[in-house]
Amino acid sequence: MNSKLCRVMAQMMIEGFRPFGGEIAEDVYSKFGCKDASRAYWLHRWPILHCLGCNKRCTPKNTEGFQVPMQFPASQTQSKFSMLPEEMLQAKKFLRVDEAAYCLNISERTVRKLVDDGVLVRHLRLPIRITAESVQEEMERVDW
């Protein structure tokens, strides 16, 4: 693999293309006139496919002959907190808005609304810090 091919492949990966791991029918290679199908290396951003196996850089006009790849859900982002909500409530007396939102599994905007409504108790001085006890009470409140 030469440096130009590496740059092309890296740029395509940045643009969202991924290696194609599905089955490809033999007649696909005959349509493109491939001499050595074993050298083919396909990248795809379904339904767009590109072969980087030779200098021709073949791109089929349709997906006929290609196995449809399975769609996997996007990976979930990792939490920015290393503690469980219960551990956080035990470790801290006051929580920031983002920490309270994490513990209650609600948005920061909703936390601020609950503070304004008096449901969550805040410290008098800025920045807004919410008592762990009020967050704990809200976590334990269940509407049946």
N, C-alpha and C positions, 0 to 999 in steps of 0.2 A: 504494500500500500504506500503510495507516494504522498508527499506533503500536501499537494493540491487536493487530492482525494480526501485526505484527513480534514482539511479546512472545509471542503464542501460538506462532508458528513457532519462535522461539528456544527456548522451553520444550520443544516437541516434539523439536527437534534434540538438546537435552540428554538427553531421555528415550530417544534412540536412533533416532528417525525420520529417514529420509533421503528426498531427492527421488526420485520414481518416474519412471524414464526409459523404461519399457517401453511397448509398444503397448496401446491401450485400444480395445475394440470400441465402435462408434457406439451400439449399443443400451443401453450402460451409461448414457450421458447421457440417453437418452430415458426410461429407468426413473426417473431422478431428476428429470426435468422441467427439465433445464438449458436455458436460453434461448440461451446462448453458450458452446459447448464449448471455444472457443479461450481463454477466461479460466480454465479449470480448471487448478488447480495441486495435484498430488497428492503427499502425503508418505506414506511407508509404513515400517512395521516388520513385514515380511512375517509373517503374512498380513493384518495390520491395515492398512487404507488410510483416509486422510482427504483430502477435497478442501477446499482453502482458497480456491477461486476466487470464491465469493460468500458472502453472509451465512448461507446454509443450512448450511454445514459438513457436507456429505454424507459418510456413512460406510457403505459397502456391507456387507451382512451376510455375503457370501461373496466369493470372488475370481473368480467367473465373469465372463469378458469382459476380464480383465486378464492380460497376458503375465507369466509367472513370471520374476522377476528372477534373474540368475545369482548364485550365492553365491561370493564371493571370500574366500579365507582371510584371517584377520586379519593385518594388517601386523606384521612382526616388529619387536620393539623394537630400537632401536639399541644397540650395545655402548657401555658407559660408558668404554671404553678406545679411545684414538685410535691406538695402536700395534698392530702385528701381534705375536703371541706371540714370534716369533723376535727381533724388534726389542727387545721388552721384556727378553728374557733377555740381550741384548748390552748394553743400556743400564744395567741395574741388577745389583748384586751380591746383594741380598736382595729378596725379593718378599713382599708381604702375602698373606694367605690368599686374598682375593678375586682377586688378580692371578695367583697360582699356579693357582687353579681355572680362570681364563680361559685360561691357557696350556695346561693339560692337558685342557680341555673336560670338567671334572667339577664336582661340587658342592663348596661350601666344606666341607661336612660330611665328604665323602670325603677332601679334602685334610687335614683335621684327623686323620682316622683313619690316613692314610698317615704323618703325622708321628708319631702315637702308636705305630705299628707299626715305625717306624725306616726306612721306605722313603725318606721325604724328610727332609733334614737341616735342623734349625732352629737359629736363634741362641739362645744360652742365656738371654738376658734377655727379658722381656716388653716389648712385645707380640710375639706370634708372628710371626717373619719367617723365611722359608724361603730357603735358598741357591738361587741361580739355577742353579748346577751340578747340584744334585740334581734340580731340575725338568727341566733339559735331558736328564739321563740317563733320567729317567722318560718323557720325550717320545720319546726314541730307542728305548726298549725296545719291542719288537714280539713278540707271541706268535704264532708261526706254527703 
